Amino acid sequence: MHSGGLDLIRRLGSMAADRPVPAVLAALLVILLAGTVRHRAARPQPGEIWFAQVPFRDGTGSKDRPVLVLSVARRRCTVAQFTSQDQDARRDYLRVPAGIPGLSRSSWVSLRTVRLPRSAMRRRSGAPGAALVNWYVAAAAR
């Protein structure tokens, strides 16, 4: 822990001896603010690749898979799913250009978008940026 954090803990400790109720309230406020800052830092942004729990189309379950975040609105994300299985013969998939940050192998992306709750987004894998979203939107429009 850096010295600023230790100084804060010392001040809270001395406050607790003199005024226990305000000290407890101050400690709770610090904990709540720390959780909020951490939570905000983990919000998906358009152009990022995340691993998310994506439900099967038939509703029988879900699978953890990489997705491209296309847009975020309130508590929902519109995403496009990636797969590493060859989909060259299918018209509803696009082959992804090589070297995309967050994808470790050859991949295809579905032209069928999915809306997911933000809570389905597990972890960020990479941030190729707006260029990949623009490429996807242009290719999907053809």
Buried (B, 14 or more C-beta within 10 A) or exposed (E): EEEEEEEBEEEBEEBBEEEEEEBEEBBEEBEEEEEEEEEEEEEBBBBBBBBBBBEEEEEEEEEEBBBBBBBBEEEBBBBBBBBBEEBEEEEEBBEBEEEBEBBEEEBBBBBEBBEBEBEBBEEBBBBBEEEBBEBBEEEBEE
